[in-house]
């Protein structure tokens, strides 16, 4: 196959008595499948408008220059004093999330001890922030002393924290 040809995907779908076959690029097949599901299951079309999901590719692009992949694992490349306690905690949990999704680590959770170490925070402050964030649905406690970022936590971080990190403040612009 030469570089100008794209591989074709073939998918057959059967729902009750209805059956359909899709062939084409991944995008073409996906669009066909969504159209099929929207016609067959009108509630799917309505419900899909409410779905919040993490686009890992977009997340990685947004974190470029903030998180790096090294032989030792994912690392934060920005000074921790640029972030509040909550922001630093979420960044560490996002690193764990990505590390797991990119097969760089075995789990997507972090222990309270690891979060304290990575954020250089005080145990009481970190535990308090985690509790607040769990109450707001940004993180979840998974087992004893293990935490995971939620989809809402990632979305909120991308919407509120990343713009702040990526664009220097007016004072920094004046000094620099």
C-alpha positions in Angstrom: 0.0 0.0 0.0 1.4 3.4 -0.9 1.4 6.4 1.5 -1.5 8.1 -0.4 -3.9 5.1 0.3 -5.7 4.9 3.6 -6.5 1.5 5.1 -10.2 0.7 4.9 -12.3 -0.5 7.9 -15.2 -2.8 7.6 -17.9 -3.1 10.2 -21.3 -4.9 10.3 -24.0 -3.9 12.7 -27.2 -5.8 13.6 -29.8 -4.4 15.9 -33.0 -6.4 16.2 -34.1 -7.0 12.6 -32.0 -4.1 11.2 -28.6 -4.7 9.8 -26.1 -2.5 8.1 -22.6 -2.7 6.7 -20.0 0.1 6.7 -16.7 0.2 4.7 -14.3 3.1 4.4 -11.9 5.2 6.5 -12.2 5.1 10.3 -13.9 8.5 10.2 -16.4 7.4 7.5 -17.3 4.2 9.3 -17.7 6.0 12.6 -20.0 8.6 11.0 -22.0 5.9 9.4 -22.3 4.0 12.7 -23.4 7.1 14.6 -26.0 7.8 11.9 -27.3 4.2 12.1 -27.5 4.4 15.9 -29.3 7.7 15.8 -31.9 6.3 13.4 -32.3 3.0 15.2 -32.1 4.4 18.8 -33.3 8.0 18.8 -32.5 8.2 22.5 -28.9 7.5 21.6 -28.7 10.7 19.6 -30.2 12.7 22.5 -28.1 11.0 25.2 -24.9 11.4 23.1 -25.4 15.2 23.5 -25.0 14.8 27.2 -21.9 12.6 27.2 -18.8 14.1 28.7 -15.6 12.1 27.8 -11.9 12.8 27.8 -10.3 13.1 24.4 -6.8 11.8 25.3 -5.2 13.2 22.1 -6.6 16.7 22.9 -5.5 16.4 26.5 -2.0 15.4 25.5 -1.9 18.4 23.1 -3.1 20.7 25.9 -0.5 19.4 28.3 2.4 19.8 25.9 5.2 21.7 27.7 3.6 20.9 31.1 4.0 17.2 31.3 6.8 15.2 29.7 7.3 11.5 29.2 10.7 10.3 30.4 12.2 6.8 30.9 11.2 7.1 34.5 7.6 7.9 33.7 5.6 11.1 33.3 6.9 14.3 35.0 5.6 17.8 35.5 7.9 20.4 33.8 6.4 23.5 35.4 7.4 24.9 38.8 5.0 23.7 41.5 4.7 27.3 42.9 2.8 28.3 39.8 -0.2 26.2 40.9 -2.5 26.2 43.9 -2.7 23.1 46.1 -5.8 21.9 44.2 -4.3 22.5 40.8 -1.1 20.7 41.7 -3.0 17.7 43.0 -5.1 17.5 39.9 -2.1 17.8 37.7 -0.5 14.9 39.5 -3.7 12.8 39.2 -3.9 13.7 35.5 -0.3 12.5 35.1 -1.4 9.2 36.7 -4.5 9.0 34.4 -2.3 9.6 31.3 0.5 7.3 32.5 -2.1 4.5 32.7 -3.7 5.3 29.4 -0.3 5.4 27.7 0.7 2.1 29.3 3.5 3.8 31.2 2.2 2.7 34.6 0.0 0.0 36.0 -2.7 2.1 37.7 -4.5 5.4 37.2 -4.8 6.1 40.9 -2.3 7.7 43.3 -1.9 7.1 47.0 -2.3 10.0 49.4 1.4 9.6 50.3 2.5 9.8 46.6 0.3 12.9 46.1 1.9 14.6 49.1 5.4 13.7 47.8 4.7 14.8 44.2 3.1 18.1 45.2 5.5 18.8 48.1 2.4 19.6 50.2 1.6 19.1 53.8 -0.4 16.0 54.6 -3.3 17.8 56.3 -3.6 20.4 53.5 -3.5 17.8 50.7 -6.0 15.5 52.5 -8.3 18.5 53.0 -8.0 19.6 49.3 -8.7 16.0 48.2 -11.8 15.9 50.4 -13.1 19.2 49.0 -12.4 18.1 45.4 -14.1 14.7 46.0 -17.1 16.6 47.3 -17.2 18.6 44.1 -16.9 15.5 41.9 -13.4 16.4 40.6 -11.7 13.4 42.2 -12.9 10.1 43.6 -11.5 8.1 46.5 -10.8 4.6 45.3 -10.1 2.2 48.1 -8.2 3.2 51.2 -6.1 6.3 50.6 -6.1 6.0 46.8 -7.5 8.7 44.5 -8.3 9.1 40.9 -9.2 12.2 38.8 -12.7 12.2 37.3 -13.7 13.2 33.8 -15.2 16.3 35.3 -11.9 17.0 37.1 -10.0 16.7 33.9 -12.4 18.9 32.0 -12.4 21.6 34.7 -8.6 21.5 34.8 -8.4 21.9 31.0 -11.0 24.7 31.0 -9.8 26.7 34.0 -6.2 25.8 34.9 -4.5 25.2 31.5 -5.3 28.7 30.1 -3.8 30.2 33.2 -0.6 28.2 32.9 -0.3 28.6 29.2 -0.7 32.4 29.1 1.6 34.4 31.4 0.1 37.1 33.6 0.4 40.7 32.7 3.1 41.2 35.4 5.2 38.5 33.9 4.9 40.1 30.4 6.0 43.4 31.8 9.1 41.9 33.6 10.0 39.6 30.7 
